[in-house]
């Protein structure tokens, strides 16, 4: 007789804890937690959020942490309390950090000593944040996460409605300011089902988590999928090649999702073939196409591993398309075909579906899209044409149904799988004394940096008599932007090329 239908991800967690209490739920840096241990620790933290910090069901809790076991515990504590995970990129520059922390409206912030100074630099007196809880604190704040996880208060899991909000994931858009994409429990359930189809996840899997845990792939896919299956997360604290190889071998990792940059890095040496990575069966990459040379090299080094490209947006409840391994070379530039319950089309400017092979804008049906953006109730509606969400991606679908994404109308540069909005970088450089104007574009990465896909290039026009150097520009960018947003190429010109209407011709800057 089948068990009861599960309508929220708290039930995913409860089911696996009851069935697999002794199995490892997550491991990182020599520490591991069984499902029973993780259940106890996250319940204590959830009780503290409820009793000590008065976090109510449906309210946001900001989490700004690097990859670590504490992130895993914080995620499940917030979810089990019936609250909302407001995931903050802990690598943001001070200005963006201030905007995102303020936008969450959270009263409680959970962070980690490794990033504590940078995160707290983004706090403002105007923020609603009243309590800062820190794992491995460099300076003591309101609560030590380790002590809170060892509390003894009674706790009973919340039972959120299936359409209750579960996660807010921040994404950059055309305005340049990160927007909070809202994911409900029902959206997470749908994405988990798609992940099982796209990546063939299993109960016995050990999933590598090398991409940041604040990314939608971790928030929407890896964390809830592992809870659904009772599988294990192997959390890498940083994308260090030697550490990743050691983790792959020592923990018998079976699935590895991430941007192509990670796999290009892995494929650089010959030592990979000398290690016992026989348990690995799936490498799935997204964010940009994998270079055919990297695919060939990985097939040579790891002939037993299936290579899959997948595609999705933060707004489209993550994964929508997948390219199976047998097509990895024959259709290397394609992101594959839509998953069974995903509807995707390519439209022209008038809203008509284009013929196969013709380029237009990729549109995803409303049923596969988030309900909205946090604090911007009308913002998402402006991105729709009827029932179709306009992604801003220029694309075409070939005669066989494979989707090819050419570029973004939203002026986004993809550096190693990270989205960089050109306008964000332009605004920072434009404020430097002596800068008259600036334009930022993406250029192809070559040589030893080819694995990054694109590089950020800034073309700067200075005021008459101003003496600015490349070092001057980079110093300000490093202070105010995330590391992947800092221009790798800086060029000084006397003027920017423009069309008769005065618009900068960015194509002539590449």
C-alpha positions as CSV (number, residue, x, y, z in Angstrom):
1,X,0.0,0.0,0.0
2,X,1.6,3.4,-1.0
3,X,2.5,5.9,1.7
4,X,0.9,9.3,2.0
5,X,1.5,11.9,-0.6
6,X,4.3,14.3,0.4
7,X,3.3,18.0,-0.1
8,X,6.3,19.8,1.4
9,X,10.0,19.2,1.7
10,X,9.8,18.9,5.5
11,X,8.1,15.6,4.8
12,X,11.1,14.6,2.6
13,X,13.3,15.2,5.6
14,X,11.1,13.3,8.1
15,X,10.8,10.3,5.7
16,X,14.6,9.9,5.3
17,X,15.4,10.4,9.0
18,X,12.9,7.7,9.9
19,X,14.1,5.2,7.3
20,X,17.8,5.9,7.3
21,X,18.8,7.3,10.7
22,X,22.3,5.9,10.6
23,X,23.2,6.8,7.0
24,X,25.5,9.8,6.4
25,X,23.4,12.8,5.4
26,X,26.3,15.2,4.8
27,X,30.1,15.3,5.2
28,X,32.7,18.0,4.9
29,X,36.3,18.6,5.9
30,X,36.6,15.4,7.9
31,X,33.3,15.7,9.7
32,X,30.2,13.7,8.9
33,X,26.6,13.8,10.1
34,X,24.2,10.9,10.0
35,X,20.5,11.6,9.3
36,X,19.7,11.1,13.0
37,X,22.5,13.5,14.1
38,X,21.6,16.1,11.5
39,X,18.0,15.8,12.6
40,X,18.9,16.5,16.3
41,X,21.2,19.4,15.5
42,X,18.9,21.1,13.0
43,X,15.9,20.6,15.4
44,X,17.8,22.3,18.2
45,X,18.7,25.2,15.9
46,X,15.1,25.4,14.7
47,X,13.9,25.6,18.3
48,X,16.3,28.4,19.0
49,X,15.1,30.3,16.0
50,X,11.6,29.9,17.3
51,X,12.1,30.4,21.0
52,X,15.1,32.7,21.4
53,X,14.9,34.8,18.2
54,X,11.1,34.6,17.7
55,X,11.2,33.5,14.0
56,X,7.7,32.9,12.8
57,X,6.4,30.6,10.1
58,X,6.7,32.2,6.7
59,X,9.3,34.8,7.8
60,X,12.7,35.0,6.1
61,X,16.0,34.0,7.7
62,X,19.1,35.3,5.8
63,X,21.9,32.7,5.3
64,X,25.2,34.1,4.1
65,X,27.7,31.3,4.4
66,X,30.4,29.5,2.4
67,X,30.1,25.8,1.7
68,X,30.1,24.0,5.1
69,X,28.1,21.5,7.2
70,X,26.7,24.5,9.1
71,X,25.0,25.7,5.9
72,X,23.4,22.3,5.6
73,X,22.1,22.5,9.2
74,X,20.9,26.1,8.8
75,X,19.0,25.3,5.7
76,X,17.1,22.4,7.3
77,X,16.6,24.3,10.5
78,X,14.9,27.2,8.8
79,X,12.8,24.9,6.5
80,X,11.8,22.7,9.5
81,X,10.7,25.8,11.5
82,X,8.4,26.7,8.6
83,X,10.4,29.8,7.9
84,X,12.0,30.8,4.5
85,X,15.6,30.4,3.5
86,X,16.8,33.8,2.2
87,X,20.1,32.7,0.5
88,X,22.7,35.5,0.2
89,X,25.8,35.2,-1.9
90,X,28.5,35.6,0.8
91,X,31.0,36.8,-1.9
92,X,29.1,40.0,-2.8
93,X,30.8,43.4,-2.6
94,X,29.8,45.7,0.1
95,X,27.2,47.7,-1.9
96,X,25.4,44.6,-3.2
97,X,25.6,42.9,0.2
98,X,23.9,45.9,1.8
99,X,21.1,45.8,-0.8
100,X,20.4,42.1,-0.6
101,X,20.5,42.0,3.3
102,X,18.1,44.9,3.4
103,X,15.9,43.4,0.7
104,X,15.4,40.1,2.6
105,X,13.7,41.9,5.5
106,X,15.1,39.2,7.7
107,X,15.4,39.8,11.5
108,X,18.0,37.0,11.8
109,X,21.2,36.5,9.8
110,X,23.2,33.3,9.9
111,X,26.8,33.6,8.7
112,X,30.2,32.0,9.2
113,X,33.5,33.2,10.6
114,X,35.2,32.7,7.3
115,X,33.1,35.4,5.7
116,X,31.9,37.3,8.8
117,X,33.7,40.5,8.2
118,X,32.6,40.9,4.6
119,X,29.0,40.0,5.4
120,X,28.8,42.3,8.3
121,X,30.3,45.2,6.3
122,X,27.0,45.0,4.4
123,X,24.8,45.6,7.5
124,X,23.1,48.9,7.7
125,X,21.4,50.7,10.6
126,X,18.3,50.7,8.5
127,X,18.2,46.9,8.2
128,X,15.6,44.9,10.1
129,X,18.3,42.4,11.1
130,X,18.4,42.3,14.9
131,X,20.4,39.1,15.5
132,X,23.5,37.7,13.8
133,X,24.3,34.0,14.5
134,X,27.8,32.9,13.5
135,X,29.4,29.5,13.0
136,X,33.1,29.5,14.0
137,X,32.9,33.2,14.9
138,X,35.8,35.5,14.5
139,X,34.1,37.9,16.9
140,X,31.2,36.9,19.1
141,X,27.7,38.1,18.1
142,X,24.3,37.2,19.3
143,X,24.6,33.5,19.0
144,X,27.3,30.8,18.4
145,X,25.8,28.3,15.9
146,X,27.5,25.3,17.5
147,X,26.0,26.1,20.9
148,X,22.6,26.7,19.4
149,X,22.7,23.3,17.7
150,X,23.4,21.6,21.0
151,X,20.3,23.0,22.7
152,X,17.7,20.9,24.4
153,X,14.4,22.5,23.8
154,X,11.4,20.5,22.6
155,X,10.7,20.9,18.9
156,X,8.1,19.6,16.5
157,X,8.4,20.1,12.7
158,X,6.3,22.7,11.0
159,X,3.8,21.5,8.4
160,X,3.9,24.2,5.7
161,X,1.2,24.2,3.0
162,X,2.4,23.0,-0.4
163,X,2.1,26.6,-1.8
164,X,4.0,28.1,1.2
165,X,7.2,30.0,0.4
166,X,10.4,27.9,1.1
167,X,13.4,29.6,-0.5
168,X,14.3,33.1,-1.7
169,X,17.3,32.9,-4.2
170,X,18.8,36.1,-5.4
171,X,19.5,36.6,-9.1
172,X,20.8,39.6,-11.0
173,X,18.5,41.1,-13.7
174,X,18.4,43.9,-16.2
175,X,18.2,46.5,-13.4
176,X,21.5,45.4,-12.1
177,X,20.1,44.9,-8.6
178,X,19.7,41.3,-7.4
179,X,16.1,40.2,-7.2
180,X,14.8,37.6,-4.8
181,X,13.2,34.7,-6.8
182,X,10.6,33.0,-4.6
183,X,10.3,29.2,-4.5
184,X,7.4,27.5,-2.9
185,X,7.4,24.0,-1.4
186,X,5.5,22.7,-4.5
187,X,8.1,24.3,-6.8
188,X,10.9,22.4,-4.9
189,X,8.9,19.2,-5.2
190,X,8.5,19.7,-8.9
191,X,12.2,20.4,-9.4
192,X,13.3,17.4,-7.4
193,X,11.2,15.2,-9.7
194,X,12.9,16.8,-12.7
195,X,16.4,16.3,-11.2
196,X,15.7,12.6,-10.8
197,X,14.9,12.4,-14.5
198,X,17.7,14.7,-15.7
199,X,20.5,13.3,-13.5
200,X,19.3,9.8,-12.6
201,X,19.7,10.4,-8.9
202,X,19.5,7.4,-6.6
203,X,19.3,6.6,-2.9
204,X,22.8,5.3,-2.8
205,X,24.3,8.4,-4.4
206,X,27.0,10.6,-2.9
207,X,26.5,14.0,-4.4
208,X,29.5,16.4,-4.8
209,X,28.6,19.9,-3.7
210,X,31.4,22.0,-5.1
211,X,29.3,24.9,-6.5
212,X,28.3,27.5,-3.9
213,X,25.4,26.4,-1.7
214,X,23.7,29.7,-2.2
215,X,23.2,28.9,-5.9
216,X,19.9,27.6,-7.1
217,X,21.3,24.2,-8.1
218,X,22.1,23.5,-4.4
219,X,19.1,25.2,-2.9
220,X,16.5,23.8,-5.4
221,X,18.1,20.5,-6.4
222,X,20.9,19.0,-4.4
223,X,19.6,19.7,-0.8
224,X,16.0,18.7,-1.3
225,X,16.8,15.8,-3.7
226,X,19.2,14.2,-1.2
227,X,16.5,14.5,1.5
228,X,13.9,12.9,-0.7
229,X,16.2,9.9,-1.6
230,X,18.1,9.6,1.7
231,X,21.3,10.1,-0.2
232,X,24.5,11.8,0.9
233,X,26.0,15.3,0.2
234,X,29.8,15.6,0.0
235,X,30.4,19.3,0.6
236,X,33.6,20.8,-0.8
237,X,34.6,24.0,1.1
238,X,36.3,25.5,-2.0
239,X,36.8,24.5,-5.7
240,X,40.4,23.4,-5.2
241,X,41.4,20.8,-7.7
242,X,43.5,18.6,-5.4
243,X,40.8,18.7,-2.7
244,X,38.1,17.8,-5.1
245,X,40.0,14.9,-6.5
246,X,40.7,13.7,-2.9
247,X,37.0,14.0,-2.0
248,X,36.0,12.2,-5.2
249,X,38.2,9.2,-4.3
250,X,37.9,9.1,-0.5
251,X,34.1,9.4,-0.4
252,X,33.3,7.4,-3.5
253,X,31.4,10.3,-5.0
254,X,28.8,9.3,-7.6
255,X,27.4,12.5,-9.0
256,X,29.1,15.9,-9.7
257,X,27.1,18.9,-10.8
258,X,28.7,22.2,-11.6
259,X,29.8,24.8,-14.1
260,X,32.1,23.7,-17.0
261,X,35.0,25.6,-15.3
262,X,35.2,23.0,-12.6
263,X,35.5,20.1,-15.0
264,X,37.9,21.9,-17.3
265,X,40.1,22.3,-14.2
266,X,39.8,18.7,-13.4
267,X,40.7,17.6,-16.9
268,X,44.0,19.7,-16.9
269,X,46.3,17.0,-15.6
270,X,47.0,13.3,-16.1
271,X,46.7,12.4,-12.5
272,X,42.9,12.0,-12.6
273,X,43.2,8.7,-14.4
274,X,45.6,7.4,-11.7
275,X,43.1,7.9,-8.9
276,X,40.2,5.5,-8.0
277,X,37.2,7.5,-9.1
278,X,35.3,4.5,-10.3
279,X,32.3,5.3,-8.3
280,X,31.6,8.5,-10.2
281,X,28.9,7.9,-12.8
282,X,27.4,11.3,-13.7
283,X,29.0,14.7,-14.5
284,X,26.4,17.3,-15.2
285,X,27.4,20.8,-16.2
286,X,25.5,24.1,-16.7
287,X,26.0,27.8,-17.0
288,X,27.8,27.7,-20.4
289,X,28.6,25.1,-23.0
290,X,31.4,22.6,-22.3
291,X,34.3,23.0,-24.7
292,X,34.5,19.9,-27.0
293,X,38.1,19.4,-26.1
294,X,37.2,19.2,-22.4
295,X,34.5,16.6,-23.2
296,X,37.0,14.5,-25.2
297,X,39.5,14.8,-22.4
298,X,37.0,13.8,-19.7
299,X,35.9,10.8,-21.8
300,X,39.5,9.8,-22.1
301,X,40.2,10.1,-18.4
302,X,36.8,8.9,-17.1
303,X,35.3,6.7,-19.8
304,X,32.7,5.2,-17.4
305,X,31.2,8.6,-16.6
306,X,28.1,10.0,-18.3
307,X,28.5,13.6,-19.3
308,X,25.3,15.7,-19.4
309,X,24.6,19.4,-20.1
310,X,21.6,20.8,-18.3
311,X,19.9,24.2,-18.4
312,X,17.5,26.3,-16.3
313,X,17.1,29.7,-14.7
314,X,16.5,30.7,-11.2
315,X,13.1,31.9,-12.3
316,X,12.2,28.6,-14.0
317,X,12.4,26.5,-10.8
318,X,15.9,25.5,-12.0
319,X,16.4,22.6,-14.5
320,X,14.2,22.7,-17.6
321,X,16.5,21.1,-20.3
322,X,19.0,18.3,-20.4
323,X,21.4,17.0,-23.0
324,X,22.1,13.3,-22.6
325,X,25.7,12.0,-22.6
326,X,25.5,10.4,-26.0
327,X,24.8,13.8,-27.5
328,X,27.6,15.6,-25.6
329,X,29.9,15.8,-28.6
330,X,27.4,15.7,-31.5
331,X,25.4,18.6,-30.1
332,X,28.1,20.1,-27.9
333,X,26.6,23.6,-28.3
334,X,23.1,22.5,-27.3
335,X,21.5,22.5,-23.8
336,X,19.4,19.6,-24.9
337,X,15.6,19.0,-24.9
338,X,13.0,20.0,-22.4
339,X,12.1,17.7,-19.5
340,X,8.7,15.9,-19.7
341,X,6.6,18.5,-17.9
342,X,8.4,21.6,-19.2
343,X,7.0,23.7,-22.0
344,X,9.5,25.8,-23.9
345,X,9.2,27.7,-27.2
346,X,11.2,30.3,-29.2
347,X,9.3,33.4,-30.2
348,X,9.9,36.3,-32.5
349,X,9.4,40.0,-31.4
350,X,5.7,39.8,-32.3
351,X,5.1,36.8,-30.1
352,X,4.8,34.2,-32.8
353,X,6.6,30.8,-32.4
354,X,9.4,30.7,-35.0
355,X,10.2,27.8,-37.3
356,X,13.0,25.3,-36.5
357,X,16.4,26.8,-37.0
358,X,15.2,30.5,-36.7
359,X,16.5,32.6,-33.8
360,X,14.2,34.2,-31.4
361,X,13.7,34.6,-27.6
362,X,13.4,31.5,-25.4
363,X,10.1,31.5,-23.5
364,X,9.0,29.1,-20.8
365,X,5.4,28.5,-19.8
366,X,4.0,30.1,-16.7
367,X,3.5,26.7,-15.1
368,X,7.2,26.2,-15.0
369,X,8.0,29.6,-13.5
370,X,8.3,31.0,-9.9
371,X,5.3,32.9,-8.6
372,X,7.2,36.2,-8.3
373,X,10.1,38.2,-6.9
374,X,10.4,39.0,-3.2
375,X,9.2,42.6,-2.4
376,X,8.4,43.2,-6.1
377,X,4.9,41.9,-6.5
378,X,4.4,43.2,-10.1
379,X,8.0,42.8,-11.4
380,X,7.7,39.3,-12.8
381,X,4.5,40.0,-14.6
382,X,6.3,42.5,-16.8
383,X,8.5,39.6,-18.1
384,X,5.5,37.7,-19.5
385,X,3.9,37.6,-22.9
386,X,0.6,36.0,-22.3
387,X,1.3,32.7,-20.6
388,X,5.0,32.7,-21.6
389,X,7.9,34.0,-19.5
390,X,10.4,35.9,-21.6
391,X,13.8,34.6,-20.5
392,X,15.9,37.2,-22.4
393,X,17.9,34.4,-24.0
394,X,18.3,34.4,-27.7
395,X,18.0,30.8,-29.0
396,X,16.8,28.5,-31.7
397,X,15.5,24.9,-31.7
398,X,16.7,22.7,-34.5
399,X,14.6,20.2,-36.6
400,X,15.3,17.4,-34.0
401,X,14.1,19.5,-31.0
402,X,17.5,20.4,-29.6
403,X,17.7,23.9,-28.0
404,X,20.7,26.2,-28.7
405,X,21.2,29.3,-26.6
406,X,23.2,32.0,-28.4
407,X,23.4,34.8,-25.9
408,X,21.4,37.0,-23.6
409,X,19.4,40.1,-24.4
410,X,19.9,41.1,-20.7
411,X,23.6,42.0,-21.2
412,X,24.9,39.3,-18.9
413,X,28.4,38.0,-19.1
414,X,29.0,34.4,-17.9
415,X,32.3,34.0,-16.2
416,X,32.9,30.4,-15.1
417,X,29.2,29.8,-14.6
418,X,28.7,33.0,-12.7
419,X,26.4,35.7,-14.1
420,X,27.9,39.2,-14.3
421,X,25.5,42.0,-15.2
422,X,27.5,44.5,-17.2
423,X,25.6,47.5,-15.7
424,X,26.6,46.6,-12.2
425,X,30.3,46.8,-13.1
426,X,29.8,49.9,-15.2
427,X,28.1,51.8,-12.3
428,X,31.1,51.0,-10.0
429,X,33.7,52.1,-12.5
430,X,31.7,55.2,-13.5
431,X,31.9,56.5,-9.9
432,X,35.7,56.5,-9.9
433,X,37.1,60.0,-10.0
434,X,38.5,60.8,-13.4
435,X,36.2,58.4,-15.4
436,X,34.1,60.1,-18.0
437,X,32.3,57.0,-19.3
438,X,32.7,53.2,-19.3
439,X,31.3,50.3,-21.2
440,X,31.6,46.7,-20.0
441,X,31.4,43.6,-22.3
442,X,32.2,39.9,-22.3
443,X,35.1,38.6,-24.4
444,X,36.1,35.1,-25.1
445,X,38.5,33.6,-22.6
446,X,41.6,32.1,-24.3
447,X,44.8,30.4,-23.3
448,X,45.1,29.1,-19.7
449,X,41.8,31.0,-18.9
450,X,39.8,29.4,-21.7
451,X,37.9,27.2,-19.2
452,X,36.2,30.4,-17.8
453,X,34.3,30.8,-21.1
454,X,34.1,34.6,-21.0
455,X,36.1,37.4,-19.3
456,X,34.9,40.8,-18.2
457,X,36.3,43.6,-20.2
458,X,35.9,47.3,-19.3
459,X,36.6,50.0,-21.8
460,X,37.2,53.3,-20.0
461,X,37.2,56.9,-21.2
462,X,38.9,59.3,-18.8
463,X,38.3,63.0,-18.2
464,X,40.8,65.3,-19.8
465,X,44.0,65.4,-17.7
466,X,43.0,62.5,-15.5
467,X,45.7,60.0,-14.8
468,X,44.1,56.6,-14.2
469,X,45.9,53.2,-14.4
470,X,44.5,49.7,-14.8
471,X,45.6,49.1,-11.1
472,X,43.5,52.1,-10.0
473,X,40.4,50.7,-11.6
474,X,40.9,47.2,-10.4
475,X,41.5,48.3,-6.8
476,X,38.1,50.0,-6.6
477,X,36.4,47.0,-8.3
478,X,38.0,44.6,-5.9
479,X,36.7,46.6,-3.0
480,X,33.1,46.9,-4.2
481,X,32.4,43.9,-6.4
482,X,32.4,40.1,-6.1
483,X,35.6,38.5,-7.3
484,X,34.1,37.1,-10.5
485,X,32.7,40.6,-11.4
486,X,36.1,42.3,-11.4
487,X,37.3,43.0,-15.0
488,X,40.1,40.9,-16.1
489,X,40.7,43.1,-19.1
490,X,40.8,46.9,-18.9
491,X,41.3,49.1,-22.0
492,X,41.5,52.9,-22.1
493,X,40.1,54.7,-25.2
494,X,39.6,58.3,-26.2
495,X,35.9,57.6,-26.9
496,X,33.3,54.9,-27.1
497,X,31.8,53.9,-30.5
498,X,28.1,54.9,-30.9
499,X,25.4,54.6,-33.5
500,X,23.5,57.7,-34.8
501,X,21.1,57.5,-31.9
502,X,23.9,57.8,-29.4
503,X,23.8,54.2,-28.2
504,X,27.2,52.6,-27.4
505,X,28.1,49.9,-30.0
506,X,29.3,47.2,-27.6
507,X,30.0,44.8,-30.4
508,X,32.8,47.0,-31.5
509,X,34.5,46.8,-28.1
510,X,35.1,43.1,-28.1
